[in-house]
Amino acid sequence: MLRLNAGFSRKVGEANYGSRGASVNVELEVESNLVNDPDALVCRIRNLFDLARKSVDDELNGSGNGQTNGSQGHQSNGHRNERGATASQLKAIEAICRDRQLDPHQQIQNRFGINDLDQLTLRQASGLIDDLKSNGASNGTGGGRR
């Protein structure tokens, strides 16, 4: 028997310098007589790479079977296929709120109707950071001072 091993990895960029990636390695045992038929061997190798590539693409597009919500693996605010906010985003929200003497929990409650920072999606956190930086959480998210 002959073992074929193919791997594929892809990383995609997201807003605010975020990224997510997926990779897979697939191993297949084939008949050793394929060594004598280079065209057939190359065809099997290509098929293995195509399978790996499709699996990674499906995972990154959210059509894989193990759909989780991004790297944190939780469902954020009922948004099933949206990634959760990154740790860096959550730290930024807390730091900006601290500097502006705002309660971050009050901010997310007013704006999104959620109570826990860990429930923020990547997109919600990004928008909140932008708003906090640009106008001190006005536009209906003001108040909430400690």
Secondary structure as the mmCIF struct_conf table of DSSP 4:
data_model
#
loop_
_struct_conf.conf_type_id
_struct_conf.id
_struct_conf.beg_label_comp_id
_struct_conf.beg_label_asym_id
_struct_conf.beg_label_seq_id
_struct_conf.end_label_comp_id
_struct_conf.end_label_asym_id
_struct_conf.end_label_seq_id
STRN STRN1 LEU A 2 GLU A 14
TURN_TY1_P TURN_TY1_P1 ALA A 15 TYR A 17
STRN STRN2 GLY A 18 VAL A 30
HELX_RH_3T_P HELX_RH_3T_P1 SER A 32 ASN A 36
HELX_RH_AL_P HELX_RH_AL_P1 PRO A 38 LEU A 60
TURN_TY1_P TURN_TY1_P2 ASN A 61 GLY A 62
BEND BEND1 GLY A 64 GLY A 66
BEND BEND2 ASN A 69 ASN A 69
HELX_RH_3T_P HELX_RH_3T_P2 GLY A 70 GLN A 72
TURN_TY1_P TURN_TY1_P3 GLY A 73 GLY A 73
BEND BEND3 HIS A 74 HIS A 74
STRN STRN3 SER A 76 SER A 76
TURN_TY1_P TURN_TY1_P4 ASN A 77 GLY A 78
STRN STRN4 HIS A 79 HIS A 79
TURN_TY1_P TURN_TY1_P5 ARG A 80 ASN A 81
BEND BEND4 GLU A 82 GLU A 82
HELX_LH_PP_P HELX_LH_PP_P1 ARG A 83 ARG A 83
STRN STRN5 GLY A 84 GLY A 84
HELX_LH_PP_P HELX_LH_PP_P2 ALA A 85 THR A 86
HELX_RH_AL_P HELX_RH_AL_P2 ALA A 87 ASP A 99
TURN_TY1_P TURN_TY1_P6 ARG A 100 GLN A 101
STRN STRN6 LEU A 102 LEU A 102
HELX_RH_AL_P HELX_RH_AL_P3 PRO A 104 PHE A 112
BEND BEND5 GLY A 113 GLY A 113
BEND BEND6 ASN A 115 ASN A 115
HELX_RH_3T_P HELX_RH_3T_P3 LEU A 117 GLN A 119
STRN STRN7 THR A 121 THR A 121
HELX_RH_AL_P HELX_RH_AL_P4 LEU A 122 ASN A 135
BEND BEND7 GLY A 136 ALA A 137
TURN_TY1_P TURN_TY1_P7 ASN A 139 GLY A 140
STRN STRN8 ARG A 145 ARG A 145
#
